[in-house]
Amino acid sequence: MLNYVWEVPQFRNGKALAGKLLSGWQLSGVTTFQTGRALTILDTRAGSIYGAFSTGLFNMRGEMCPGATYGSIGTDGRVQERLNAYFNKAAFCLPRAIGDGLDYGSAGRGIVRGPDQRNFDFAITKRTPVTERTNVEFRAEAFNLFNHPQFADPAVVNGVSNFGTITGTKVAPRIMQVALKVNF
């Protein structure tokens, strides 16, 4: 994450009309670059032979199919192209049967990375003095300036209909706002 503020240098003749128009500008922003979160594949059916449904999802990891490796989980392409299959869902199977229940799954923790985040928030501010104690401040702000989609994590619970799909976003689309404020 990078935060920045730049006050544009003041115009020499600050008291004249040109000085009032060209002075008092400030540019600021917040830029965020993050890798995706480490996600653990879960299966609510796992561990049923042990009564694990009462211990929550902590122990209910998904089961890797025979022959599947951690290297075979990822899929290629841009996130927009993988919304319905963010990772290889075929790499995960029903946990092994034990009697009339299921064993714990074999998948490790954090084996899938969620989508990354690249976000730019930006603001332009103009402060104009009116009297010695009073000034007018104009501010224009843009959140998610380049309107880059910031996708949410995929569903990681095997056995549900949306397993492996991304159904939402983390950050809103571009939002712009302006404000005019009198400081006295």
C-alpha atoms as one frame of an Amber mdcrd trajectory, in Angstrom:
protein
   0.000   0.000   0.000   1.277   3.426  -0.897  -0.150   6.718   0.457   0.934
   9.978  -1.114   0.260  13.715  -0.948   1.806  16.329  -3.213   1.235  20.027
  -2.718   1.708  21.751  -6.049   4.225  24.608  -5.683   2.658  28.032  -5.070
   2.434  30.580  -7.872   4.760  33.542  -7.249   2.157  36.264  -7.427  -0.244
  34.534  -5.036  -2.447  37.554  -4.262  -3.424  38.385  -7.835  -6.228  36.544
  -9.656  -3.775  34.271 -11.523  -2.069  33.410  -8.230  -5.371  32.508  -6.594
  -6.303  30.254  -9.526  -2.917  28.531  -9.879  -1.983  28.193  -6.175  -3.416
  25.987  -3.449  -3.601  22.696  -5.386  -2.935  19.335  -3.780  -2.887  15.811
  -5.269  -3.252  12.779  -3.019  -4.051   9.117  -3.193  -3.839   5.595  -1.899
  -2.584   2.793  -4.131  -2.957  -0.837  -3.064  -1.301  -3.919  -4.562  -1.968
  -7.194  -2.738  -1.618 -10.845  -3.577  -4.657 -13.020  -3.050  -5.383 -14.651
   0.286  -4.341 -18.242   0.912  -7.530 -20.317   0.801  -8.194 -23.744   2.246
 -10.544 -26.091   0.385 -13.216 -27.415   2.751 -15.825 -30.152   2.599 -18.661
 -30.145   5.126 -19.098 -33.895   4.570 -15.530 -34.666   5.721 -15.011 -36.256
   9.116 -18.632 -37.320   9.570 -17.548 -40.723  10.914 -15.861 -38.890  13.817
 -18.791 -36.581  14.520 -16.728 -33.681  13.157 -19.847 -31.757  12.168 -19.971
 -30.560  15.782 -16.416 -29.107  15.664 -17.084 -26.706  12.773 -15.206 -26.355
   9.494 -11.737 -26.261  11.068 -11.076 -29.982  10.520 -13.273 -30.440   7.452
 -10.684 -30.103   4.710 -11.397 -31.212   1.177 -10.106 -34.452  -0.284  -7.572
 -34.470  -3.113  -8.568 -36.939  -5.833  -6.159 -39.818  -6.549  -3.437 -38.579
  -8.904  -4.185 -34.881  -8.258  -1.283 -32.728  -7.090  -1.109 -29.229  -5.689
   0.341 -28.187  -9.033  -2.800 -29.382 -10.828  -5.178 -27.184  -8.810  -4.450
 -23.871 -10.516  -6.019 -22.778 -13.792  -4.563 -20.397 -16.366  -5.865 -17.102
 -17.683  -7.205 -13.840 -16.360  -9.567 -13.897 -13.394 -12.417 -12.636 -15.637
 -12.020 -15.775 -17.770 -12.037 -18.087 -14.729 -15.058 -16.829 -12.777 -16.932
 -20.139 -13.141 -13.852 -22.312 -12.603 -11.291 -20.299 -10.638  -9.431 -23.487
  -9.778  -9.575 -27.092 -11.001 -12.647 -28.445  -9.207 -11.970 -31.932 -10.617
  -8.886 -32.174  -8.357 -11.226 -32.624  -5.350 -13.364 -35.676  -4.557 -15.597
 -36.925  -1.810 -13.506 -37.913   1.254 -12.792 -41.635   1.725 -15.649 -43.703
   3.098 -15.158 -45.395   6.466 -18.088 -47.569   7.444 -21.204 -45.453   7.169
 -19.322 -42.117   7.333 -16.466 -40.190   5.735 -12.856 -39.632   6.776 -11.136
 -36.254   6.997  -9.939 -34.794   3.698  -6.285 -34.810   2.618  -5.977 -31.286
   1.168  -3.504 -28.991   2.903  -4.173 -25.539   4.294  -3.898 -22.499   2.021
  -3.387 -24.489  -1.201  -5.283 -22.008  -3.417  -4.585 -18.264  -3.795  -7.557
 -15.936  -4.169  -7.612 -13.070  -6.692  -5.148 -10.246  -6.206  -6.073  -6.609
  -5.611  -4.879  -3.559  -7.576  -6.668  -0.407  -6.536  -6.066   3.317  -7.028
  -7.923   5.978  -5.003  -7.134   9.561  -6.001  -8.091  13.095  -4.949  -7.501
  16.641  -6.201  -7.973  19.490  -3.740  -7.959  23.244  -4.392  -7.864  25.598
  -1.404  -8.497  29.287  -2.161  -8.106  31.956   0.531 -11.009  34.416   0.709
  -9.935  36.479   3.728  -7.138  36.099   6.253  -9.142  33.511   8.240 -11.517
  32.117   5.612 -10.873  29.840   2.649 -12.921  27.791   0.234 -11.879  24.216
  -0.442 -12.918  22.252  -3.518 -12.242  18.519  -3.506 -12.761  15.890  -6.242
 -12.220  12.230  -5.314 -12.256   8.998  -7.279 -12.275   5.607  -5.590 -11.146
   2.703  -7.801  -9.999   5.347 -10.290  -9.343   2.967 -13.209 -12.536   0.963
 -12.528 -10.518  -2.262 -12.276 -12.679  -5.167 -11.042 -11.530  -6.478  -7.660
 -12.996  -9.974  -7.457 -13.935 -11.700  -4.201 -12.585 -15.101  -3.230 -14.118
 -18.169  -4.870 -16.403 -20.500  -2.920 -14.115 -23.069  -1.269 -16.633 -25.538
   0.178 -16.768 -28.717  -1.931 -20.259 -30.126  -2.319 -22.040 -26.784  -2.727
 -23.347 -25.668  -6.115 -21.009 -22.679  -6.488 -17.801 -24.520  -5.503 -14.827
 -22.930  -7.271 -16.803 -19.980  -8.649 -16.461 -16.279  -7.943 -19.827 -14.624
  -7.447 -18.941 -11.119  -6.283 -16.423  -8.330  -5.926 -14.501  -6.930  -2.930
 -14.347  -3.311  -4.034 -17.111  -1.215  -5.556 -16.839   0.008  -9.146 -15.473
   3.513  -9.673 -17.097   6.027  -7.347 -16.525   9.742  -7.877 -17.562  12.574
  -5.597 -17.005  16.294  -5.304 -17.275  18.601  -2.304 -17.148  22.319  -1.669
 -16.311  23.430   1.846 -15.943  26.836   3.499 -13.421  26.942   6.359 -13.723
  29.878   8.749
